[in-house]
């Protein structure tokens, strides 16, 4: 499997909707890490933007990102729809390489997810 690194950018309001209050953020990140078998770390915290990095196999990182991006949109049922994520995704930068200790990195900005 290819390794994948995604940098996920949010503003303060989006971060609260995606990850909960600041006090809940670490437990939410740990829960997502365990659920999708990925590592999630805070990157830079430069208000109003906050950055998080997700590391893991390409498939697991994709599933985790879809879950994160669908959180504000879904009711209480667990539903991930990649089509909705691709429609809502407004800003991505991708660099793809092979599996020989190289990685696939994507930067995703949450864009206009909240109205």
OpenMM code with the backbone's topology and positions (N, CA, C; nanometers):
from openmm import Vec3, app, unit

residues = "UNK UNK UNK UNK UNK UNK UNK UNK UNK UNK UNK UNK UNK UNK UNK UNK UNK UNK UNK UNK UNK UNK UNK UNK UNK UNK UNK UNK UNK UNK UNK UNK UNK UNK UNK UNK UNK UNK UNK UNK UNK UNK UNK UNK UNK UNK UNK UNK UNK UNK UNK UNK UNK UNK UNK UNK UNK UNK UNK UNK UNK UNK UNK UNK UNK UNK UNK UNK UNK UNK UNK UNK UNK UNK UNK UNK UNK UNK UNK UNK UNK UNK UNK UNK UNK UNK UNK UNK UNK UNK UNK UNK UNK UNK UNK UNK UNK UNK UNK UNK UNK UNK UNK UNK UNK UNK UNK UNK UNK UNK UNK UNK UNK UNK UNK".split()
positions = [
    Vec3(0.0831, -0.1195, 0.0000),
    Vec3(0.0000, 0.0000, 0.0000),
    Vec3(0.0869, 0.1250, 0.0000),
    Vec3(0.0419, 0.2248, -0.0719),
    Vec3(0.1099, 0.3536, -0.0712),
    Vec3(0.0847, 0.4240, 0.0609),
    Vec3(0.1847, 0.5004, 0.1040),
    Vec3(0.1612, 0.5846, 0.2208),
    Vec3(0.1048, 0.7168, 0.1729),
    Vec3(0.0315, 0.7801, 0.2596),
    Vec3(-0.0371, 0.9029, 0.2215),
    Vec3(-0.0283, 1.0018, 0.3369),
    Vec3(-0.0060, 1.1283, 0.3038),
    Vec3(-0.0027, 1.2360, 0.4019),
    Vec3(-0.0988, 1.3432, 0.3536),
    Vec3(-0.1911, 1.3811, 0.4370),
    Vec3(-0.2851, 1.4872, 0.4004),
    Vec3(-0.2764, 1.5962, 0.5048),
    Vec3(-0.2652, 1.7200, 0.4595),
    Vec3(-0.2732, 1.8339, 0.5499),
    Vec3(-0.4129, 1.8905, 0.5369),
    Vec3(-0.4837, 1.8960, 0.6480),
    Vec3(-0.6224, 1.9407, 0.6502),
    Vec3(-0.6287, 2.0766, 0.7177),
    Vec3(-0.6792, 2.1773, 0.6474),
    Vec3(-0.6866, 2.3134, 0.6994),
    Vec3(-0.8293, 2.3495, 0.7366),
    Vec3(-0.8466, 2.4138, 0.8521),
    Vec3(-0.9784, 2.4634, 0.8919),
    Vec3(-0.9624, 2.6010, 0.9537),
    Vec3(-1.0710, 2.6752, 0.9606),
    Vec3(-1.0693, 2.7951, 1.0442),
    Vec3(-1.1294, 2.7561, 1.1792),
    Vec3(-1.1302, 2.8479, 1.2746),
    Vec3(-1.1734, 2.8168, 1.4113),
    Vec3(-1.3161, 2.7611, 1.4152),
    Vec3(-1.4080, 2.8241, 1.3439),
    Vec3(-1.5487, 2.7815, 1.3441),
    Vec3(-1.5637, 2.6426, 1.2825),
    Vec3(-1.4966, 2.6193, 1.1700),
    Vec3(-1.5036, 2.4883, 1.1051),
    Vec3(-1.4431, 2.3802, 1.1935),
    Vec3(-1.3327, 2.4129, 1.2600),
    Vec3(-1.2682, 2.3168, 1.3489),
    Vec3(-1.3599, 2.2714, 1.4601),
    Vec3(-1.4375, 2.3655, 1.5166),
    Vec3(-1.5318, 2.3283, 1.6227),
    Vec3(-1.6375, 2.2328, 1.5699),
    Vec3(-1.6876, 2.2568, 1.4487),
    Vec3(-1.7892, 2.1684, 1.3903),
    Vec3(-1.7309, 2.0317, 1.3554),
    Vec3(-1.6075, 2.0293, 1.3079),
    Vec3(-1.5473, 1.9036, 1.2645),
    Vec3(-1.4927, 1.8200, 1.3799),
    Vec3(-1.4315, 1.8862, 1.4785),
    Vec3(-1.3587, 1.8138, 1.5823),
    Vec3(-1.4101, 1.8381, 1.7230),
    Vec3(-1.5114, 1.9210, 1.7388),
    Vec3(-1.5637, 1.9508, 1.8717),
    Vec3(-1.4921, 2.0697, 1.9338),
    Vec3(-1.5288, 2.0989, 2.0584),
    Vec3(-1.4651, 2.2091, 2.1302),
    Vec3(-1.3166, 2.1813, 2.1467),
    Vec3(-1.2412, 2.2852, 2.1768),
    Vec3(-1.0960, 2.2713, 2.1915),
    Vec3(-1.0599, 2.1621, 2.2924),
    Vec3(-1.1346, 2.1538, 2.4018),
    Vec3(-1.1079, 2.0525, 2.5047),
    Vec3(-1.1301, 1.9103, 2.4530),
    Vec3(-1.2189, 1.8938, 2.3558),
    Vec3(-1.2518, 1.7616, 2.3015),
    Vec3(-1.1656, 1.7233, 2.1818),
    Vec3(-1.0882, 1.8179, 2.1298),
    Vec3(-1.0156, 1.7968, 2.0047),
    Vec3(-0.9212, 1.6768, 2.0117),
    Vec3(-0.8394, 1.6666, 2.1160),
    Vec3(-0.7440, 1.5554, 2.1255),
    Vec3(-0.8133, 1.4204, 2.1308),
    Vec3(-0.9207, 1.4085, 2.2082),
    Vec3(-0.9901, 1.2795, 2.2155),
    Vec3(-1.0567, 1.2462, 2.0824),
    Vec3(-1.1066, 1.3470, 2.0119),
    Vec3(-1.1653, 1.3242, 1.8794),
    Vec3(-1.0588, 1.2759, 1.7819),
    Vec3(-0.9419, 1.3396, 1.7838),
    Vec3(-0.8327, 1.2988, 1.6952),
    Vec3(-0.7860, 1.1570, 1.7284),
    Vec3(-0.7765, 1.1226, 1.8565),
    Vec3(-0.7364, 0.9871, 1.8962),
    Vec3(-0.8396, 0.8842, 1.8522),
    Vec3(-0.9667, 0.9177, 1.8654),
    Vec3(-1.0732, 0.8271, 1.8241),
    Vec3(-1.0682, 0.8017, 1.6734),
    Vec3(-1.0504, 0.9090, 1.5954),
    Vec3(-1.0392, 0.8941, 1.4501),
    Vec3(-0.9160, 0.8113, 1.4135),
    Vec3(-0.8055, 0.8341, 1.4832),
    Vec3(-0.6824, 0.7587, 1.4575),
    Vec3(-0.7044, 0.6092, 1.4769),
    Vec3(-0.7704, 0.5728, 1.5860),
    Vec3(-0.7954, 0.4310, 1.6148),
    Vec3(-0.8950, 0.3712, 1.5167),
    Vec3(-1.0002, 0.4458, 1.4853),
    Vec3(-1.1046, 0.3952, 1.3960),
    Vec3(-1.0504, 0.3649, 1.2571),
    Vec3(-0.9654, 0.4538, 1.2036),
    Vec3(-0.9198, 0.4406, 1.0652),
    Vec3(-0.7751, 0.3941, 1.0530),
    Vec3(-0.7107, 0.3592, 1.1664),
    Vec3(-0.5725, 0.3121, 1.1658),
    Vec3(-0.4793, 0.4114, 1.0956),
    Vec3(-0.4880, 0.5376, 1.1376),
    Vec3(-0.4031, 0.6447, 1.0856),
    Vec3(-0.3441, 0.7211, 1.2043),
    Vec3(-0.2493, 0.8077, 1.1763),
    Vec3(-0.1963, 0.8998, 1.2764),
    Vec3(-0.2401, 1.0398, 1.2383),
    Vec3(-0.2915, 1.1155, 1.3351),
    Vec3(-0.3353, 1.2533, 1.3111),
    Vec3(-0.2639, 1.3428, 1.4109),
    Vec3(-0.1987, 1.4467, 1.3576),
    Vec3(-0.1256, 1.5401, 1.4422),
    Vec3(-0.1640, 1.6826, 1.4080),
    Vec3(-0.1716, 1.7691, 1.5088),
    Vec3(-0.1886, 1.9112, 1.4780),
    Vec3(-0.0610, 1.9607, 1.4105),
    Vec3(-0.0749, 2.0410, 1.3084),
    Vec3(0.0409, 2.1025, 1.2429),
    Vec3(0.0466, 2.2464, 1.2926),
    Vec3(0.0485, 2.3450, 1.2048),
    Vec3(0.0567, 2.4820, 1.2550),
    Vec3(-0.0778, 2.5303, 1.3055),
    Vec3(-0.0738, 2.6144, 1.4060),
    Vec3(-0.1934, 2.6767, 1.4627),
    Vec3(-0.1727, 2.8266, 1.4502),
    Vec3(-0.2125, 2.8826, 1.3380),
    Vec3(-0.1925, 3.0239, 1.3109),
    Vec3(-0.3293, 3.0872, 1.2896),
    Vec3(-0.3927, 3.1358, 1.3988),
    Vec3(-0.5298, 3.1865, 1.3872),
    Vec3(-0.5442, 3.2820, 1.2703),
    Vec3(-0.6514, 3.2728, 1.1946),
    Vec3(-0.7680, 3.1874, 1.2190),
    Vec3(-0.7555, 3.0480, 1.1578),
    Vec3(-0.6441, 3.0158, 1.0934),
    Vec3(-0.6304, 2.8841, 1.0298),
    Vec3(-0.5641, 2.7843, 1.1235),
    Vec3(-0.6105, 2.6599, 1.1178),
    Vec3(-0.5527, 2.5505, 1.1949),
    Vec3(-0.5262, 2.4358, 1.0977),
    Vec3(-0.4127, 2.3729, 1.1113),
    Vec3(-0.3723, 2.2676, 1.0203),
    Vec3(-0.3542, 2.1368, 1.0967),
    Vec3(-0.3981, 2.0283, 1.0357),
    Vec3(-0.3808, 1.8947, 1.0920),
    Vec3(-0.3228, 1.8065, 0.9829),
    Vec3(-0.2341, 1.7134, 1.0206),
    Vec3(-0.1786, 1.6192, 0.9242),
    Vec3(-0.2292, 1.4795, 0.9570),
    Vec3(-0.2687, 1.4074, 0.8522),
    Vec3(-0.3169, 1.2700, 0.8645),
    Vec3(-0.2187, 1.1814, 0.7882),
    Vec3(-0.1638, 1.0789, 0.8551),
    Vec3(-0.0671, 0.9874, 0.7960),
    Vec3(-0.1214, 0.8457, 0.8005),
    Vec3(-0.0992, 0.7700, 0.6935),
    Vec3(-0.1397, 0.6295, 0.6909),
    Vec3(-0.1403, 0.5786, 0.5484),
    Vec3(-0.2031, 0.4628, 0.5277),
    Vec3(-0.2155, 0.4134, 0.3910),
    Vec3(-0.3135, 0.5034, 0.3163),
    Vec3(-0.3005, 0.5046, 0.1867),
    Vec3(-0.3866, 0.5913, 0.1056),
    Vec3(-0.5342, 0.5626, 0.1306),
    Vec3(-0.5715, 0.4354, 0.1361),
    Vec3(-0.7124, 0.3987, 0.1568),
    Vec3(-0.7620, 0.4437, 0.2938),
    Vec3(-0.6821, 0.4218, 0.3985),
    Vec3(-0.7247, 0.4597, 0.5333),
    Vec3(-0.7332, 0.6105, 0.5506),
    Vec3(-0.6364, 0.6825, 0.4941),
    Vec3(-0.6389, 0.8287, 0.5039),
    Vec3(-0.7601, 0.8840, 0.4296),
    Vec3(-0.7904, 0.8265, 0.3138),
    Vec3(-0.9070, 0.8713, 0.2369),
    Vec3(-1.0354, 0.8512, 0.3172),
    Vec3(-1.0515, 0.7331, 0.3782),
    Vec3(-1.1709, 0.7056, 0.4591),
    Vec3(-1.1811, 0.8022, 0.5766),
    Vec3(-1.0685, 0.8283, 0.6419),
    Vec3(-1.0674, 0.9195, 0.7564),
    Vec3(-1.1051, 1.0607, 0.7131),
    Vec3(-1.0477, 1.1077, 0.6039),
    Vec3(-1.0777, 1.2426, 0.5551),
    Vec3(-1.2246, 1.2554, 0.5168),
    Vec3(-1.2792, 1.1542, 0.4523),
    Vec3(-1.4212, 1.1567, 0.4156),
    Vec3(-1.5069, 1.1656, 0.5411),
    Vec3(-1.4712, 1.0883, 0.6433),
    Vec3(-1.5454, 1.0929, 0.7696),
    Vec3(-1.5387, 1.2323, 0.8312),
    Vec3(-1.4201, 1.2911, 0.8361),
    Vec3(-1.4043, 1.4247, 0.8943),
    Vec3(-1.4862, 1.5270, 0.8174),
    Vec3(-1.4789, 1.5219, 0.6848),
    Vec3(-1.5469, 1.6221, 0.6031),
    Vec3(-1.6981, 1.6045, 0.6034),
    Vec3(-1.7468, 1.4848, 0.6296),
    Vec3(-1.8910, 1.4619, 0.6338),
    Vec3(-1.9518, 1.4874, 0.7710),
    Vec3(-1.8710, 1.5031, 0.8737),
    Vec3(-1.9227, 1.5204, 1.0096),
    Vec3(-2.0268, 1.6304, 1.0227),
    Vec3(-2.0037, 1.7513, 0.9728),
    Vec3(-2.1045, 1.8555, 0.9940),
    Vec3(-2.2316, 1.8331, 0.9130),
    Vec3(-2.2257, 1.7476, 0.8117),
    Vec3(-2.3395, 1.7302, 0.7218),
    Vec3(-2.4287, 1.6136, 0.7583),
    Vec3(-2.3755, 1.5189, 0.8355),
    Vec3(-2.4532, 1.3979, 0.8574),
    Vec3(-2.5373, 1.4071, 0.9832),
    Vec3(-2.6538, 1.3418, 0.9813),
    Vec3(-2.7326, 1.3313, 1.1041),
    Vec3(-2.6623, 1.2357, 1.1997),
    Vec3(-2.7322, 1.1706, 1.2870),
    Vec3(-2.6691, 1.0853, 1.3870),
    Vec3(-2.6233, 0.9509, 1.3318),
    Vec3(-2.6555, 0.9160, 1.2078),
    Vec3(-2.6113, 0.7886, 1.1514),
    Vec3(-2.4733, 0.8041, 1.0909),
    Vec3(-2.3982, 0.6961, 1.0880),
    Vec3(-2.2632, 0.6987, 1.0319),
    Vec3(-2.2738, 0.6731, 0.8819),
    Vec3(-2.2528, 0.7778, 0.8038),
    Vec3(-2.2655, 0.7663, 0.6594),
    Vec3(-2.1546, 0.8456, 0.5940),
    Vec3(-2.0791, 0.7819, 0.5047),
    Vec3(-1.9769, 0.8540, 0.4304),
    Vec3(-2.0070, 0.8396, 0.2828),
    Vec3(-2.0074, 0.9498, 0.2131),
    Vec3(-2.0371, 0.9508, 0.0712),
    Vec3(-1.9271, 1.0276, 0.0008),
    Vec3(-1.8428, 0.9564, -0.0712),
    Vec3(-1.7291, 1.0197, -0.1358),
    Vec3(-1.7736, 1.1228, -0.2389),
    Vec3(-1.8838, 1.1008, -0.3062),
    Vec3(-1.9329, 1.1971, -0.4047),
    Vec3(-1.9601, 1.3321, -0.3424),
    Vec3(-2.0228, 1.3337, -0.2237),
    Vec3(-2.0482, 1.4593, -0.1546),
    Vec3(-1.9186, 1.5277, -0.1171),
    Vec3(-1.8207, 1.4498, -0.0728),
    Vec3(-1.6930, 1.5076, -0.0329),
    Vec3(-1.6253, 1.5717, -0.1529),
    Vec3(-1.6266, 1.5035, -0.2665),
    Vec3(-1.5622, 1.5595, -0.3842),
    Vec3(-1.6338, 1.6845, -0.4317),
    Vec3(-1.7645, 1.6901, -0.4193),
    Vec3(-1.8394, 1.8085, -0.4587),
    Vec3(-1.8064, 1.9258, -0.3688),
    Vec3(-1.7959, 1.9012, -0.2372),
    Vec3(-1.7701, 2.0077, -0.1416),
    Vec3(-1.6250, 2.0504, -0.1371),
    Vec3(-1.5336, 1.9667, -0.1821),
    Vec3(-1.3921, 1.9965, -0.1726),
    Vec3(-1.3565, 2.1045, -0.2740),
    Vec3(-1.3116, 2.2199, -0.2242),
    Vec3(-1.2868, 2.3313, -0.3139),
    Vec3(-1.1404, 2.3547, -0.3442),
    Vec3(-1.0493, 2.3101, -0.2580),
    Vec3(-0.9096, 2.3438, -0.2773),
    Vec3(-0.8219, 2.2258, -0.2416),
    Vec3(-0.7614, 2.1615, -0.3432),
    Vec3(-0.6681, 2.0544, -0.3138),
    Vec3(-0.5415, 2.0732, -0.3948),
    Vec3(-0.4304, 2.0396, -0.3340),
    Vec3(-0.3027, 2.0387, -0.4015),
    Vec3(-0.2464, 1.8998, -0.3819),
    Vec3(-0.2112, 1.8304, -0.4908),
    Vec3(-0.1708, 1.6915, -0.4791),
    Vec3(-0.0346, 1.6689, -0.5420),
    Vec3(0.0500, 1.5922, -0.4727),
    Vec3(0.1762, 1.5458, -0.5272),
    Vec3(0.1778, 1.3954, -0.5086),
    Vec3(0.1901, 1.3201, -0.6179),
    Vec3(0.1860, 1.1747, -0.6094),
    Vec3(0.3221, 1.1172, -0.6450),
    Vec3(0.3674, 1.0178, -0.5670),
    Vec3(0.4922, 0.9491, -0.5959),
    Vec3(0.4697, 0.8001, -0.5758),
    Vec3(0.5754, 0.7200, -0.5912),
    Vec3(0.5602, 0.5749, -0.5784),
    Vec3(0.5764, 0.5293, -0.4345),
    Vec3(0.5680, 0.3986, -0.4135),
    Vec3(0.5681, 0.3387, -0.2802),
    Vec3(0.7070, 0.3266, -0.2182),
    Vec3(0.8144, 0.3469, -0.2906),
    Vec3(0.9497, 0.3279, -0.2388),
    Vec3(0.9880, 0.4388, -0.1424),
    Vec3(0.9377, 0.4304, -0.0193),
    Vec3(0.9637, 0.5272, 0.0864),
    Vec3(0.9217, 0.6677, 0.0467),
    Vec3(0.8428, 0.6790, -0.0561),
    Vec3(0.7909, 0.8080, -0.0958),
    Vec3(0.6435, 0.8108, -0.0604),
    Vec3(0.5814, 0.9245, -0.0781),
    Vec3(0.4435, 0.9323, -0.0325),
    Vec3(0.3590, 1.0166, -0.1249),
    Vec3(0.2307, 1.0088, -0.0996),
    Vec3(0.1293, 1.0869, -0.1694),
    Vec3(0.0838, 1.1925, -0.0702),
    Vec3(0.0976, 1.3208, -0.1044),
    Vec3(0.0561, 1.4253, -0.0103),
    Vec3(-0.0483, 1.5139, -0.0752),
    Vec3(-0.1517, 1.5422, 0.0005),
    Vec3(-0.2603, 1.6268, -0.0463),
    Vec3(-0.2890, 1.7316, 0.0583),
    Vec3(-0.3072, 1.8550, 0.0150),
    Vec3(-0.3487, 1.9596, 0.1080),
    Vec3(-0.4931, 1.9922, 0.0784),
    Vec3(-0.5764, 1.9885, 0.1808),
    Vec3(-0.7192, 2.0112, 0.1643),
    Vec3(-0.7615, 2.1274, 0.2514),
    Vec3(-0.8304, 2.2222, 0.1913),
    Vec3(-0.8872, 2.3321, 0.2680),
    Vec3(-1.0361, 2.3080, 0.2799),
    Vec3(-1.0897, 2.3294, 0.3980),
    Vec3(-1.2306, 2.2987, 0.4216),
    Vec3(-1.3236, 2.3841, 0.3368),
    Vec3(-1.2789, 2.4966, 0.2870),
    Vec3(-1.3606, 2.5786, 0.1974),
    Vec3(-1.4881, 2.6274, 0.2625),
    Vec3(-1.5958, 2.6336, 0.1875),
    Vec3(-1.7243, 2.6849, 0.2371),
    Vec3(-1.8144, 2.5710, 0.2792),
    Vec3(-1.7758, 2.4977, 0.3843),
    Vec3(-1.8556, 2.3854, 0.4293),
    Vec3(-1.9722, 2.4276, 0.5157),
    Vec3(-1.9660, 2.5469, 0.5751),
    Vec3(-2.0710, 2.5893, 0.6669),
    Vec3(-2.1354, 2.7152, 0.6141),
    Vec3(-2.2657, 2.7185, 0.6183),
    Vec3(-2.3385, 2.8309, 0.5616),
    Vec3(-2.4063, 2.9087, 0.6699),
] * unit.nanometer
topology = app.Topology()
chain = topology.addChain("A")
for resn in residues:
    res = topology.addResidue(resn, chain)
    for name in ("N", "CA", "C"):
        topology.addAtom(name, app.Element.getBySymbol(name[0]), res)
